[in-house]
Amino acid sequence: MITVNIRAKRSLSSNLKSCWFVVCLFSLAFCLLCQMTLGFISFYQSHRSMSGDEISVFMEPGSNTKQMLKILDSRLQLLAPGATITSVSAKDLLKEDILKLVEKNGKVPEIFAIEFPISTPFASIEKMVSAVEEIKEVSLVSANLEWIKKRYTLREALALGVAVFGIPPLILVALIFVICITRLNYPLKQEQGLLLMLGGGSWVVRGPLIEISVLVTLISSLFGAILFFLTTYESVPFLEEAFEIKLLPEAGTNVLICILLAVFLSMYAAICAYITAGRTKPLTF
């Protein structure tokens, strides 16, 4: 008896070149999807783990700290809700020679750091710097607004890049799967039409293409994962060093990405195969 599995193997052996061609395309598509997923995760982690842009506030020694903090907190809540104020040791911020000088003169300032939530607009940070400078107890506000602006620009560029460059590849990969599975169905089409004419059931008609599609997708996922790891761990460390940000998640996260994508793509391939085989018309005489 010729089973579904035998028919699938027979189709694979008679259409081997096309199958390997599809494997190559699917492997590249899998690698592309892994890179895109890595981009989403890296963007999310960089925003989730980043505590915000910091501004240092130096107070005159002996000033009314409690009163100043109340004023500062009220202005913070008005201009940048969610911002926090933390005390900073002079030893952690000032250089050793400068610290010795101010200690000798008995004028060690009280230092506070203001951290803003990621969602705080850059314009609010600029206004906050001006507002803090107006407080009479404040002797100096240290804020590298130029660097903060560059970080905001980088975040906006990453967010725009993820959106703009993410949707077209997804559509392309979806179309590649549909076209390639249709190609895999060519050797089976006449046989499917004959089985439909003889009253064959759904699994009898669709089964071989579904098995072939899932098998090709799993093989492609393996090759695509190898390509993903080779390209990612060769190139991304250079980007991390250039932009001074963390992009690569843990190795276990990358493995999980590959496994989940392989499962998802196998399911998608099975659905495409089911629909493609179901569109075959019965043979007529």
C-alpha positions in Angstrom: 0.0 0.0 0.0 1.3 3.4 -1.0 1.1 5.6 2.1 1.4 9.4 2.6 4.9 9.0 3.8 6.0 6.9 0.8 4.4 9.5 -1.5 6.3 12.3 0.3 9.6 10.5 0.0 9.0 9.7 -3.7 8.3 13.4 -4.4 11.4 14.5 -2.5 13.7 12.1 -4.4 12.3 13.1 -7.8 12.4 16.8 -7.0 15.7 17.0 -5.1 17.2 20.0 -6.8 14.1 22.1 -6.2 14.0 21.0 -2.6 17.6 22.1 -2.0 16.9 25.4 -3.8 14.0 26.0 -1.4 16.1 25.0 1.6 18.7 27.7 0.6 16.0 30.4 0.3 14.3 29.3 3.5 17.7 29.4 5.4 18.3 33.0 4.3 14.8 33.9 5.3 15.2 32.3 8.7 18.5 34.1 9.2 16.8 37.4 8.3 14.0 36.8 10.7 16.4 35.9 13.5 18.3 39.2 12.9 15.1 41.2 13.0 14.0 39.5 16.2 17.4 40.2 17.7 16.9 43.9 16.7 13.6 44.0 18.5 14.9 42.4 21.6 18.1 44.6 21.7 16.0 47.7 21.3 13.6 46.7 24.1 16.4 45.7 26.5 18.4 48.9 25.9 15.2 50.9 26.8 14.2 48.7 29.7 17.7 48.6 31.3 18.6 52.2 30.8 17.9 54.2 33.9 17.7 57.5 32.1 19.9 60.5 31.3 21.6 61.9 34.3 22.3 65.5 35.4 24.5 66.4 38.3 23.5 69.3 40.6 26.1 70.9 42.8 24.9 72.8 45.9 26.7 75.5 47.9 28.1 74.0 51.1 26.0 74.8 54.2 22.9 75.7 52.2 19.4 74.6 53.2 19.4 71.1 51.6 15.8 70.2 52.6 14.3 73.4 51.2 16.3 73.1 48.0 15.2 69.5 47.5 11.6 70.5 47.9 11.9 73.2 45.3 13.8 70.9 43.0 11.3 68.0 43.4 8.3 70.3 42.7 9.9 71.5 39.5 10.8 68.0 38.5 7.2 66.8 38.9 6.0 69.7 36.8 8.5 69.4 33.9 9.5 65.7 34.1 7.2 63.5 36.1 8.8 60.3 37.3 12.3 61.8 37.6 14.3 60.9 40.7 16.9 62.7 42.8 19.7 60.8 44.5 22.6 61.9 46.6 26.1 61.4 45.1 29.3 61.3 47.1 31.9 63.9 46.0 34.5 61.1 45.8 32.5 59.3 43.2 32.2 62.3 40.9 35.1 64.7 41.5 38.6 64.0 40.4 41.1 63.4 43.2 43.1 66.6 42.7 40.0 68.7 42.6 38.5 67.0 45.6 41.7 67.7 47.7 41.5 71.3 46.7 37.9 71.8 47.7 38.4 69.8 50.9 41.4 72.1 51.8 39.2 75.2 51.4 36.4 73.6 53.3 34.0 74.0 50.4 33.0 70.4 49.5 29.6 70.8 47.7 26.6 68.6 48.2 26.0 66.8 44.9 22.7 65.3 43.7 22.0 63.4 40.5 18.7 63.7 38.6 17.6 60.7 36.5 14.8 61.0 34.0 12.6 58.2 32.7 13.2 57.0 29.2 9.9 58.6 28.0 10.9 62.1 29.1 11.2 64.4 26.0 14.5 66.0 25.4 12.9 69.5 25.5 11.8 68.8 29.1 15.3 67.9 30.1 16.5 71.2 28.6 13.9 73.2 30.5 14.7 71.3 33.7 18.4 72.3 33.5 17.4 76.0 33.1 14.9 75.7 36.0 17.5 74.1 38.3 20.1 76.8 37.5 17.7 79.4 38.7 17.6 78.0 42.2 19.9 80.2 44.3 21.3 77.4 46.4 22.6 75.7 43.3 26.2 76.7 42.3 26.5 74.5 39.2 24.5 72.2 37.0 26.5 69.6 35.0 24.6 68.4 32.0 26.1 67.2 28.8 23.1 68.1 26.7 24.9 67.5 23.4 25.5 63.8 24.4 22.0 63.4 25.8 20.6 64.7 22.5 22.8 62.2 20.5 21.4 59.3 22.7 17.8 60.5 22.0 18.5 60.7 18.3 20.0 57.2 18.4 16.9 55.8 20.1 14.6 57.5 17.6 16.7 56.2 14.7 16.6 52.6 16.1 12.8 52.8 16.7 12.2 54.1 13.2 14.6 51.5 11.7 12.8 48.7 13.5 9.5 49.8 12.1 10.5 50.8 8.6 12.9 47.9 7.9 10.9 45.3 9.8 7.6 45.2 7.9 8.9 44.8 4.3 11.1 41.8 5.2 8.2 40.1 6.9 6.0 40.5 3.9 8.9 39.2 1.7 9.5 36.1 3.8 5.7 35.3 3.8 5.7 35.6 0.0 8.8 33.4 -0.4 7.2 30.7 1.7 4.0 30.8 -0.4 5.9 30.7 -3.8 8.4 28.0 -2.7 5.7 25.7 -1.3 3.7 26.1 -4.5 6.9 25.0 -6.4 7.2 22.0 -4.1 3.6 21.1 -5.0 4.3 20.8 -8.8 5.4 17.1 -8.8 2.4 16.2 -6.6 -0.3 18.2 -8.5 -1.4 15.5 -11.0 -1.4 12.9 -8.3 -3.6 15.1 -6.1 -6.0 15.7 -9.0 -6.3 11.9 -9.5 -6.9 11.2 -5.8 -9.5 13.9 -5.7 -11.3 12.4 -8.7 -11.3 9.0 -7.0 -12.7 10.6 -3.8 -9.5 10.7 -1.7 -9.7 12.3 1.8 -8.2 15.5 2.9 -5.1 14.0 4.5 -4.5 11.7 1.6 -4.4 14.6 -0.8 -2.7 17.2 1.4 -0.5 15.0 3.6 2.6 14.6 1.3 3.0 18.4 0.7 2.5 19.2 4.4 5.2 16.6 5.4 7.6 17.9 2.7 7.0 21.6 3.7 7.6 21.0 7.4 10.7 18.8 6.8 12.2 21.4 4.4 11.4 24.2 6.9 13.1 22.4 9.8 16.2 21.6 7.8 16.3 25.3 6.6 15.9 26.4 10.2 19.0 24.4 11.2 21.1 25.9 8.4 19.6 29.4 9.0 20.5 29.2 12.7 24.1 28.3 12.0 24.3 31.3 9.5 22.7 33.6 12.1 25.2 32.7 14.8 28.1 33.0 12.5 27.1 36.5 11.2 25.8 37.9 14.5 28.8 37.0 16.7 31.2 38.3 14.0 29.5 41.7 13.4 27.4 42.8 16.4 30.4 43.2 18.8 31.8 45.9 16.5 28.5 47.8 16.7 28.4 47.5 20.5 31.9 48.9 20.8 31.1 51.8 18.4 27.9 52.9 20.0 28.8 51.9 23.6 25.5 50.0 24.0 24.5 46.4 24.7 22.9 44.7 21.7 23.6 41.0 22.1 21.4 39.2 24.6 22.5 36.0 26.3 23.4 33.0 24.1 20.4 31.1 25.6 18.1 33.9 24.4 19.4 33.6 20.9 18.9 29.8 21.0 15.3 30.3 22.2 14.7 32.8 19.3 15.8 30.1 16.8 13.7 27.4 18.4 10.5 29.6 18.5 11.0 30.8 14.9 11.5 27.3 13.7 8.3 26.2 15.4 6.4 29.2 14.0 7.7 28.8 10.5 6.9 25.1 10.5 3.4 25.9 11.4 3.2 28.6 8.8 4.6 26.2 6.2 2.1 23.5 7.1 -0.8 26.0 6.7 0.5 27.2 3.4 0.9 23.6 2.2 -2.6 22.8 3.4 -4.1 25.7 1.4 -1.9 25.1 -1.7 -2.7 21.4 -1.9 -6.4 22.1 -1.3 -6.6 24.4 -4.3 -5.9 21.5 -6.7 -8.8 20.6 -8.9 -9.9 17.0 -9.6 -8.9 15.5 -12.9 -11.6 15.2 -15.5 -12.0 13.1 -18.6 
